[in-house]
Amino acid sequence: MYRFLLRLFKRKKEKEGQDIMKKYLIVGLGNIGEKYANTRHNIGFKILDYFAKKEALTFETQKLGDITTYKLKGRTFIFLKPNTYMNLSGKAILYWLTKEKIPLENVLVITDDLNLPFGSIRLKAKGSDGGHNGLKDIQEKLNTTKYNRYRFGISDAFSKGRQIDYVLGEWNQEELDKLKERLDKSVELIKSFVLAGMNITMNTFNGK
């Protein structure tokens, strides 16, 4: 009887471990509030909102962010839009990683990047914050630079001293005309990250 119970306990633990490995935290960085909704800096929020609209998902405000979940082929996607403002994003990510017991390799952080041409895709499994305050806070809270990030290029088409105005400015018409195709590509990328893994996704999408 004891051995039987031990086997049951072992199987339960193995199943719990398998279930944890099938959960993924997809984080879009941005600032809360209507005035930021259509700004370049909020591309992380915009990508998650676009995914949610395509799949008829609804975000709910919970602790430190807006949350929704999506299931596909036995995997659970947990989408997080931190409500801590961009520069304190790490607090929300650490909380939800811990609460949902999600391994660090199953997190993907989506952010804007001034150093890439508009719409360019760059996936990396580790790296510096690149001067991005949101990534800097994540690095400090997680105490590592080894986490997956998807950098969406917003270009550096601004004059000297106008960086903040540009980043917090809204998309121009030319960008908006091209944005839908880039958002569709981003949805494909997120699904690939969860279903195929980071390495395959990098090889498939980087530079596309």
C-alpha positions in Angstrom: 0.0 0.0 0.0 2.8 2.4 0.9 4.6 1.7 -2.4 1.3 2.2 -4.3 0.8 5.6 -2.6 4.4 6.5 -3.3 4.0 5.8 -7.0 0.8 7.9 -7.1 2.6 10.8 -5.4 5.5 10.5 -7.8 3.2 10.5 -10.8 1.3 13.5 -9.4 4.6 15.4 -9.0 5.7 14.5 -12.5 2.4 15.7 -14.0 2.7 18.9 -12.0 6.2 19.4 -13.5 4.9 18.7 -17.0 2.0 21.1 -16.6 4.5 23.8 -15.4 6.6 23.3 -18.5 3.5 23.8 -20.7 2.8 27.3 -19.3 4.3 30.4 -21.0 4.3 34.0 -19.9 4.1 36.4 -22.8 4.8 40.0 -21.7 4.1 43.1 -23.7 5.8 46.2 -22.4 4.0 49.6 -22.4 2.6 52.4 -20.4 -1.0 52.4 -19.1 -3.5 55.1 -20.1 -5.3 56.3 -23.2 -2.6 58.9 -24.0 0.0 56.2 -24.5 -2.2 53.7 -26.3 -1.0 54.4 -29.9 2.5 55.5 -29.2 5.6 53.7 -30.5 6.8 52.8 -27.0 3.6 50.8 -26.5 4.2 48.3 -29.2 4.3 45.5 -26.6 0.8 46.3 -25.5 -0.4 46.7 -29.1 0.9 43.3 -30.2 -0.9 41.5 -27.2 -4.1 43.5 -27.8 -4.0 42.5 -31.5 -3.5 38.8 -30.6 -6.4 39.0 -28.1 -8.7 40.6 -30.7 -7.9 37.9 -33.3 -8.6 35.1 -30.8 -11.6 36.8 -29.0 -9.7 37.0 -25.7 -10.5 39.5 -22.9 -8.0 41.1 -20.6 -8.8 41.4 -16.9 -7.1 43.7 -14.5 -5.4 41.6 -11.8 -2.4 42.2 -9.5 0.3 44.4 -11.2 -1.2 44.0 -14.7 -3.9 43.0 -17.2 -4.0 39.3 -17.8 -5.6 36.9 -20.3 -5.0 33.3 -21.2 -5.0 31.3 -24.4 -4.7 27.6 -25.0 -3.3 25.9 -28.1 -2.2 22.3 -28.6 -1.9 21.6 -24.9 0.1 24.8 -24.1 -1.2 27.7 -22.0 -0.2 31.2 -23.0 -0.5 33.7 -20.2 -0.5 37.3 -21.6 0.6 40.1 -19.3 0.4 43.8 -19.8 2.1 45.3 -16.7 0.3 48.3 -15.1 3.4 49.4 -13.3 4.4 51.7 -16.1 7.3 50.8 -18.4 10.2 51.6 -16.0 9.0 49.2 -13.3 8.0 46.2 -15.6 10.2 43.8 -13.7 8.1 43.7 -10.6 5.0 42.5 -12.5 7.0 39.9 -14.4 8.6 38.4 -11.3 5.3 38.3 -9.5 3.5 36.3 -12.3 6.5 34.0 -13.0 6.5 33.1 -9.3 2.7 32.9 -8.9 2.2 30.6 -12.0 5.5 28.7 -11.4 6.7 29.4 -14.9 10.3 28.6 -15.7 12.3 31.5 -17.0 13.0 29.9 -20.3 9.2 30.1 -20.9 9.0 33.9 -20.7 9.0 36.2 -23.8 9.2 40.0 -23.3 8.0 42.1 -26.2 9.4 45.7 -26.5 10.3 48.5 -28.9 13.8 49.1 -30.2 15.1 52.4 -31.5 18.2 50.7 -33.0 16.2 48.7 -35.6 14.4 49.9 -38.7 10.6 50.1 -38.5 9.0 46.7 -38.2 12.2 44.7 -38.0 12.2 41.6 -35.8 15.0 40.7 -33.5 14.7 37.7 -31.1 17.4 37.1 -28.5 17.6 34.7 -25.6 19.9 37.0 -23.6 21.6 40.4 -23.8 21.9 43.8 -22.3 19.1 46.3 -21.7 20.4 48.4 -24.6 19.5 51.6 -22.7 15.8 50.5 -22.5 14.5 51.3 -19.0 11.9 48.6 -19.0 14.5 46.0 -19.8 16.8 47.4 -17.3 14.2 47.0 -14.5 13.5 43.4 -15.7 17.2 42.6 -15.5 17.4 43.9 -12.0 14.3 42.2 -10.7 15.1 38.8 -12.3 18.8 39.2 -11.5 19.8 37.9 -14.9 20.2 39.0 -18.5 19.2 35.6 -19.7 15.6 35.9 -20.6 13.9 35.8 -24.1 13.0 39.1 -25.6 11.4 40.2 -28.9 12.5 43.6 -30.0 10.3 45.3 -32.5 12.0 48.0 -34.5 10.6 51.5 -34.4 13.6 53.1 -36.1 15.5 56.3 -35.0 13.9 58.8 -37.4 14.1 61.7 -35.0 16.2 64.8 -34.8 18.8 65.4 -32.0 17.2 65.9 -28.6 13.8 64.6 -29.8 14.1 61.0 -28.7 11.5 61.1 -25.9 9.0 62.9 -28.2 9.5 60.4 -30.9 9.2 57.3 -28.7 6.1 58.7 -26.9 4.7 59.9 -30.2 2.0 58.2 -32.2 2.6 56.2 -35.4 2.6 58.2 -38.6 0.4 57.2 -41.5 3.2 55.4 -43.4 3.9 53.2 -40.3 0.2 52.6 -39.7 -0.2 51.3 -43.3 2.5 48.7 -42.7 1.7 47.9 -39.1 -1.1 45.3 -39.6 1.2 43.0 -41.6 3.8 43.3 -38.8 1.2 42.6 -36.2 0.1 39.4 -38.0 3.7 38.4 -38.2 4.1 39.0 -34.4 1.1 36.7 -33.7 2.8 33.9 -35.8 6.1 34.6 -33.9 4.4 34.2 -30.4 2.7 30.9 -31.4 6.0 29.6 -32.8 7.9 30.5 -29.6 5.4 28.5 -27.6 5.0 25.5 -29.9 8.4 25.3 -31.6 10.8 26.9 -29.1 13.1 29.8 -29.1 15.9 28.5 -31.4 13.6 27.6 -34.2 11.6 30.8 -33.8 14.8 32.9 -34.0 15.9 31.1 -37.1 12.5 31.6 -38.7 11.7 35.2 -37.8 14.9 37.2 -37.2 15.4 39.8 -39.9 12.1 39.1 -41.4 
